[in-house]
Amino acid sequence: MNLTFEGITFSKFIDEKTWQFNEVKLIQEVKNKSQAFYLKDEDLEKRLITEKK
């Protein structure tokens, strides 16, 4: 997939009070930093859920 996590802004997808992260916002931030706009959010979300198990 060639995604990069370098330089991502964590405050864009992590709630500072609860430390919970928003998966949709995480995907958008990683896609933006990776310039991987061709990837489908749904596919990345499925993969993220699979990796969490």
C-alpha positions as CSV (number, residue, x, y, z in Angstrom):
1,M,0.0,0.0,0.0
2,N,3.0,2.3,0.5
3,L,1.4,4.3,3.4
4,T,3.4,6.6,5.5
5,F,2.8,7.4,9.2
6,E,5.6,9.9,9.4
7,G,4.5,13.4,10.2
8,I,0.9,12.6,10.9
9,T,-0.9,14.9,13.3
10,F,-2.3,12.8,16.1
11,S,-4.6,15.5,17.4
12,K,-6.6,15.2,14.2
13,F,-7.8,11.7,15.1
14,I,-7.2,11.2,18.9
15,D,-9.3,12.7,21.6
16,E,-6.9,14.2,24.1
17,K,-9.3,13.6,27.1
18,T,-10.3,9.9,26.4
19,W,-7.3,8.8,24.3
20,Q,-9.9,7.2,21.9
21,F,-9.1,7.5,18.2
22,N,-11.5,8.1,15.4
23,E,-10.8,5.4,12.8
24,V,-12.2,7.4,9.9
25,K,-10.2,10.5,10.7
26,L,-7.0,8.3,11.1
27,I,-7.6,6.8,7.7
28,Q,-8.0,10.3,6.2
29,E,-4.9,11.6,7.8
30,V,-2.7,8.6,6.7
31,K,-4.1,8.8,3.2
32,N,-3.4,12.6,3.0
33,K,0.2,12.2,4.3
34,S,0.7,9.2,1.9
35,Q,-0.9,11.0,-1.0
36,A,-2.8,7.7,-1.5
37,F,-6.1,9.3,-2.5
38,Y,-6.9,6.4,-4.8
39,L,-7.4,4.0,-1.8
40,K,-11.0,3.5,-0.7
41,D,-11.8,4.4,2.8
42,E,-14.0,1.3,3.2
43,D,-11.2,-1.0,2.2
44,L,-8.8,0.6,4.7
45,E,-11.4,0.5,7.4
46,K,-12.0,-3.2,6.9
47,R,-8.2,-3.9,7.0
48,L,-7.8,-1.8,10.2
49,I,-10.6,-3.8,11.9
50,T,-9.0,-7.0,10.8
51,E,-5.6,-6.0,12.1
52,K,-7.0,-5.0,15.5
53,K,-8.2,-8.6,16.2
